[in-house]
Every structure is written in structure tokens, then in C-alpha cells.
Amino acid sequence: MIQQAVANYTAEMRACAEAIDLRPPAIVQPEDRWVDLNGVRFHYVDWGNAHLPPLVLLHGGSLTAHTWDMSALLLRDRWHVIALDQRGHGDTGWTPDEQIGTDNSDLMLQDTAAFMEHLGMERVLLCGMSMGGMNAIRYTARHPERLAALVIVDIAPVTMQQGVIEMEQFRRETETMRRFEDFLDRAVKFNPQRRPAHLKYSLLHSLKPVADGWTWKQDHRRRPQMEGMSEEQMKAARDERARQMWADLDRIALPTLLMRGAISKILSPEAAREVLARMAGCEYVVVPRAGHSVQGDNPRDFARALDAFATRRLERRD
């Protein structure tokens, strides 16, 4: 299943930027691009300026490539910004039936590797948030030669489960709603620190019309391997995934920045400190006025922190 990208949203982009008092050099739309990889039709956006150092962005679960738009407006004059809709998200296709029994994180690792091969770029600055951060960590541990640095946004092998439960509850309660405005009302209540115009812009790219109203573009099909699992088995699976992720972090020697939203309900300060203790030379930034979706809640400070880290660390290596 492939969604249709929104054709023209410059007016909504401008309204969003004005609502959050963001003053980028220009309001421009990125170019929509498509590529077939790993059995899926992928959509991604390219913000232009191909002569600049490449920055590849991987969004979190239930989000899309457009979660980075406000930050990209601030970064595109210094970086060649490219943001991918990962499988089952945004305008990218869903996992085909013949792959549905394969572990989704393994498929996403394969997707990331295939996408980086498709881009054919060297010394990429790779940035991933939440689910995208996990994919970026796994890729970096296996293909460090392709990268210049890594930015991990609000994720670690251990997460605060209450935040995960709240996000999943919000998704379930808003699976399908009659009007677009109903989604917006619920989003404002769930994330009151965001301006309504900002949330409206995000929903513009995250929702699709259906016969009885609107629903998320995301593929929410339950995977066969999850069926019948007890709570104990699910905890064991989480523990094993955390162990593997710690092992991947231990292998990474590239310059790395860990970002945490100051009011995140997913990444605790304790988990962040453990990442820093295990990754020699990893830098740490706490972004104010931001929850789990750091780049969405505070795009100005997110962009400023990413640019400052990457400029400083990459110049040091040149």
C-alpha cells in the first residue's frame, strides 16, 4: 500500500513557521523522490543543495519524513538534507505479505543499508529519532565507513515504558476519526506544548482520507510473531533487544551526539547517562521545551545543536 504525497503545502508550511516564530531564510518545499528497495516502494524528500555535506534523517515510529521540515528549513543552507519515509510510514509502501513474518527491525536495517547504497554518498551525517535512532545505531555499528558522525535523538536501549504506553494509547484511540479537525483536537490535548498550526502541519502529512473519515498512514498490522506472546515473553524479547542494542552502541567509535528532550517521557536522564558512560567521546545535549519528538517540539534548538555538533566534530576530523 502506497500513499500519495501532498502536492503543494507551502502555505501550511509558512503558517506553521509563523505560529512558532521560526524565521528561516526561505519557505521552500523539498523535492519528492521515490525508489524501490528491499521489495518496497520508498518515498523520501530532498531539500536540495547537493554540493553541501549530506545529512540523512530517519524519523520515529508513527511519524514521517516531514517531522523534520521545520528544522530542515533552518539546516538546508548548510547541509544537503534528505529525509526518508521508512517502511510502513508516510508515503512509503507497507511491508509485503511475503515479508510480514520477518522481524521488522531487521527489515529496517536492510532498508537503511539499501537506501544509503542508493544515495551513494560518503561521510554522511546520520541522524535518527526514536525508532529511526535505533535503525541508525544498528546501521552505524555495521557500516561506520559510510558515515562521518551519528546523532541519536531521544532513544536508548532502555526506555520509560509509561511514555511508550501513552503514545500507543493515543494511536489506538485515534485509529479512525470522522473529521480531520477531530484528530487536531486530540493532538492538541495530547501535546499541549505545540501550537495548533504546528500540529495541523504534522497531521497534514501523517493522515489519509478513508471511507468513514481519516486515519493514520502508518501500517499498524500486528506481526505474526507477536501473536500469543505472554507478558513474560514480551519482556524477555525487549530485554534481548536492549542487550543487542547495547552491544551495537559499544561498537560505535564515530563522533556521536545524544539529544534528549527536557520533558521526554521516553528517554530518562539515567538511561542517557548510561549511554554516555559506554560511548567514549559521546556528547550530550538536553533540548529545552521538548518532549520525545525533539525536532518537532523545538525545531530551532534541535537544528542549532545538531549544526553546532556536526560542524565542530567534522572540522576536527578534516
C-alpha positions in Angstrom: 0.0 0.0 0.0 1.5 3.3 -1.1 0.1 6.7 -0.1 0.1 9.9 -2.2 2.4 12.7 -1.2 0.7 16.1 -0.6 1.4 18.1 -3.8 1.6 21.7 -2.5 1.8 22.7 1.1 3.8 25.9 1.1 1.0 27.9 2.6 0.7 25.4 5.5 4.4 25.4 6.0 4.5 29.1 6.2 1.6 29.2 8.7 3.4 26.6 10.8 6.7 28.6 10.8 4.9 31.8 11.7 3.0 30.1 14.5 6.2 29.0 16.2 8.1 32.2 15.3 10.5 30.4 13.1 12.3 32.6 10.7 14.1 30.5 8.1 16.0 32.1 5.2 13.2 30.9 2.9 10.0 28.9 2.8 10.5 26.1 0.3 9.2 22.6 -0.3 11.6 19.7 -0.7 11.6 17.6 -3.8 9.6 14.3 -3.6 11.6 11.3 -4.7 10.9 7.6 -5.0 13.0 4.4 -5.1 12.3 0.7 -5.0 14.3 -1.1 -2.3 14.1 -4.4 -0.5 10.7 -5.1 -2.0 9.1 -1.8 -1.0 8.5 1.5 -2.9 10.1 4.2 -0.7 9.4 7.9 -0.6 11.9 10.4 0.6 12.3 14.2 0.4 15.4 16.0 -0.8 15.9 19.6 0.3 18.5 20.4 -2.4 21.9 22.0 -2.2 23.6 18.8 -3.3 27.1 20.4 -3.1 26.8 20.6 0.7 27.7 17.8 3.2 24.9 15.2 3.3 22.6 14.9 6.3 20.2 11.9 6.3 17.3 11.9 8.7 15.3 8.8 10.0 12.1 9.6 11.7 10.5 7.9 14.7 7.6 5.4 14.8 4.2 6.8 13.7 5.9 9.9 12.2 7.0 10.7 8.7 9.9 12.4 6.8 8.0 15.7 7.3 8.6 15.6 11.1 12.0 17.3 10.2 10.6 20.0 8.0 10.8 23.0 10.3 14.4 22.0 11.3 15.2 21.3 7.6 14.3 24.9 6.7 17.0 26.1 9.1 19.6 23.5 8.1 19.3 23.3 4.3 21.6 26.2 3.7 24.5 24.4 5.5 23.6 20.7 4.8 22.2 18.6 1.9 19.2 17.4 3.9 17.5 14.2 2.9 14.6 12.6 5.0 13.3 9.1 4.4 9.7 7.8 4.9 10.6 4.4 6.5 8.7 1.3 5.6 5.0 1.4 6.6 5.2 5.1 7.3 4.2 8.3 5.4 4.1 7.8 1.7 6.3 4.7 1.6 4.8 1.3 0.9 3.9 -1.2 3.5 5.7 -4.5 4.2 4.6 -7.0 1.5 2.9 -10.2 2.7 5.9 -12.3 1.9 8.0 -10.3 4.4 5.4 -9.9 7.1 6.9 -12.7 9.2 10.4 -11.2 9.2 11.5 -9.2 12.2 10.6 -5.6 11.4 13.8 -4.2 12.9 15.9 -6.5 10.7 13.9 -5.3 7.6 14.5 -1.7 8.6 18.2 -2.3 8.9 18.2 -3.8 5.4 16.2 -0.8 4.2 18.7 1.7 5.7 21.6 -0.1 4.2 19.9 -0.2 0.8 18.9 3.5 1.0 22.4 4.5 1.8 23.7 2.5 -1.1 21.1 4.2 -3.3 22.3 7.6 -2.3 25.9 6.6 -2.9 27.2 9.3 -0.6 30.3 9.2 1.6 30.9 10.9 5.0 27.2 11.1 5.7 25.9 12.7 8.9 23.2 10.2 10.0 20.5 11.3 12.4 17.7 9.1 13.8 15.0 9.8 16.3 13.4 7.0 18.4 12.7 4.1 16.0 14.9 5.9 13.5 17.5 6.3 16.1 17.6 2.5 16.7 17.9 1.9 13.0 20.7 4.5 12.8 22.5 2.8 15.7 22.3 -0.6 14.1 23.4 0.7 10.7 26.3 2.7 12.2 27.6 -0.3 14.1 27.8 -2.3 10.9 28.8 0.4 8.3 30.8 3.1 10.0 32.9 3.6 6.9 30.0 5.3 5.2 29.4 7.9 7.9 31.1 11.0 9.3 29.1 11.2 12.5 25.9 10.0 14.3 23.2 11.9 16.0 20.8 9.9 18.3 17.6 11.6 19.2 15.8 10.7 22.4 16.3 6.9 22.5 18.5 4.4 24.3 18.3 0.6 24.7 16.2 1.2 27.9 13.1 3.4 27.6 10.5 4.5 30.1 7.6 2.2 29.5 4.9 4.7 30.7 5.7 7.0 27.8 5.6 4.1 25.3 2.2 3.1 26.7 0.8 6.7 26.5 1.9 7.0 22.8 0.4 3.7 21.9 -2.9 4.5 23.7 -3.1 7.8 21.8 -2.7 5.9 18.5 -5.3 3.3 19.3 -7.8 5.9 20.5 -7.4 7.9 17.2 -7.2 5.0 14.8 -10.1 6.4 12.7 -12.0 9.7 13.2 -14.7 11.3 11.3 -13.1 14.7 10.7 -9.5 16.0 10.3 -10.4 18.5 12.9 -11.1 15.7 15.4 -7.6 14.5 15.0 -6.3 18.0 15.6 -8.3 18.5 18.8 -7.0 15.2 20.2 -3.4 16.1 19.2 -3.6 19.4 20.9 -4.8 17.7 24.1 -2.0 15.1 23.9 0.7 17.6 23.1 -0.4 21.0 24.5 3.1 22.5 24.3 2.8 22.6 20.5 0.9 25.3 18.7 -2.2 24.1 16.8 -0.9 25.3 13.5 2.3 23.2 14.0 0.3 20.1 14.9 -2.0 20.7 11.9 1.0 20.8 9.6 2.3 17.5 11.0 -1.1 15.8 10.6 -1.3 17.0 7.0 1.4 14.6 6.2 0.5 11.8 8.6 -3.2 11.2 7.8 -5.1 9.9 4.8 -8.8 10.0 4.0 -10.8 6.8 4.1 -14.5 5.9 3.6 -15.5 6.7 7.2 -13.2 9.7 7.8 -9.5 9.9 8.4 -6.8 7.5 9.6 -3.1 7.3 10.1 -0.9 6.4 7.0 1.1 4.1 9.2 1.0 0.3 8.8 -0.4 -0.9 12.1 -0.8 -4.6 11.2 0.2 -6.9 14.1 3.1 -9.1 13.2 2.5 -12.9 13.3 5.5 -13.4 15.6 3.7 -11.2 18.3 0.6 -13.3 18.4 0.1 -15.3 21.6 3.1 -13.9 23.4 2.7 -13.6 27.1 3.8 -10.5 29.1 6.8 -12.5 30.3 7.8 -13.4 26.8 7.4 -9.8 25.6 9.6 -8.6 28.4 12.2 -11.2 27.5 12.1 -10.1 23.9 12.6 -6.4 25.0 15.5 -7.4 27.2 17.2 -9.3 24.4 16.7 -6.3 22.0 18.1 -4.0 24.6 21.2 -6.3 25.0 21.8 -6.3 21.3 21.4 -2.5 21.1 23.9 -2.0 23.9 26.3 -4.2 22.0 25.9 -2.1 18.9 26.5 1.1 20.9 29.7 -0.4 22.3 31.0 -1.0 18.7 30.5 2.7 17.6 33.6 4.8 17.6 32.3 7.6 15.4 31.7 11.1 16.8 28.2 10.8 18.3 25.7 13.3 19.8 22.9 12.1 22.1 19.9 14.5 22.3 17.3 14.3 24.9 14.1 16.3 25.2 14.0 18.0 28.6 10.5 16.7 29.3 10.8 13.4 27.4 8.7 10.5 28.8 10.8 8.0 26.8 14.5 8.7 27.4 15.3 9.0 31.1 18.3 11.0 32.4 19.6 7.8 33.9 19.5 5.9 30.6 21.1 8.9 28.8 24.0 8.8 31.4 24.5 5.1 30.8 24.8 5.7 27.0 27.4 8.4 27.7 29.3 6.2 30.1 29.6 3.4 27.5 30.3 5.5 24.4 33.7 7.2 24.7 33.6 10.8 23.5 29.8 10.9 23.0 28.4 14.4 23.5 25.1 15.1 25.2 22.5 17.9 24.7 19.3 18.4 26.6 16.9 20.4 24.4 14.6 22.7 26.4 10.8 22.8 25.8 10.9 19.4 24.0 9.4 16.0 24.8 10.2 12.8 22.9 9.8 14.4 19.5 12.7 16.8 20.0 12.8 18.1 16.4 9.1 18.6 16.3 8.7 20.3 19.7 11.6 22.6 19.4 13.0 22.7 15.9 15.1 25.8 16.4 17.2 24.4 19.3 17.3 21.0 17.7 18.8 22.4 14.5 21.2 24.7 16.3 22.5 21.8 18.5 22.9 19.4 15.5 24.6 22.0 13.4 27.0 23.1 16.2 28.0 19.5 17.0 28.5 18.4 13.4 30.4 21.5 12.3 32.7 21.2 15.3 33.4 17.5 15.1 33.6 17.2 11.4 36.0 20.1 11.1 38.2 18.4 13.8 38.4 15.3 11.6 39.2 17.1 8.3 
